[in-house]
Amino acid sequence: MAINFKTAIGSSLLVDVITTSIVIYVYFKKKTLNIAVGIILGVGAIIGAQIGSAIAHILPVVPLEYFFQYGPYNGILYDKYVLPYGKIGYE
């Protein structure tokens, strides 16, 4: 696919905001939403997406690609769930 990395990040952040908004709406309709938590998550997702897109716009592509491939979060998950089992697993 011919989508550049920055466009992919922006699209991913947009999907995150849409998904969070839909989940909040569904839980609200089912009356299983803790309003305070829903507001915190919704506002956090929107603000986080804006900050993430601003950072992605400013930084060059290579550091972004490096962070998403080898960042600390990916390393923690790999070390905890993949290395001990030789495959992805939780038990």
ChimeraX attribute file (.defattr): number of C-alpha atoms within 10 A of each C-alpha:
attribute: neighborCount
match mode: 1-to-1
recipient: residues
	/A:1	3
	/A:2	4
	/A:3	7
	/A:4	9
	/A:5	14
	/A:6	17
	/A:7	13
	/A:8	11
	/A:9	18
	/A:10	18
	/A:11	12
	/A:12	14
	/A:13	20
	/A:14	16
	/A:15	13
	/A:16	16
	/A:17	19
	/A:18	15
	/A:19	13
	/A:20	18
	/A:21	17
	/A:22	13
	/A:23	14
	/A:24	20
	/A:25	14
	/A:26	13
	/A:27	14
	/A:28	14
	/A:29	10
	/A:30	8
	/A:31	10
	/A:32	10
	/A:33	16
	/A:34	11
	/A:35	13
	/A:36	9
	/A:37	11
	/A:38	18
	/A:39	13
	/A:40	10
	/A:41	15
	/A:42	19
	/A:43	15
	/A:44	14
	/A:45	20
	/A:46	18
	/A:47	13
	/A:48	15
	/A:49	20
	/A:50	16
	/A:51	13
	/A:52	15
	/A:53	19
	/A:54	12
	/A:55	12
	/A:56	18
	/A:57	14
	/A:58	9
	/A:59	11
	/A:60	11
	/A:61	13
	/A:62	9
	/A:63	11
	/A:64	17
	/A:65	13
	/A:66	10
	/A:67	12
	/A:68	12
	/A:69	12
	/A:70	11
	/A:71	12
	/A:72	11
	/A:73	11
	/A:74	12
	/A:75	12
	/A:76	11
	/A:77	12
	/A:78	14
	/A:79	11
	/A:80	13
	/A:81	15
	/A:82	15
	/A:83	12
	/A:84	13
	/A:85	12
	/A:86	8
	/A:87	10
	/A:88	13
	/A:89	11
	/A:90	9
	/A:91	6
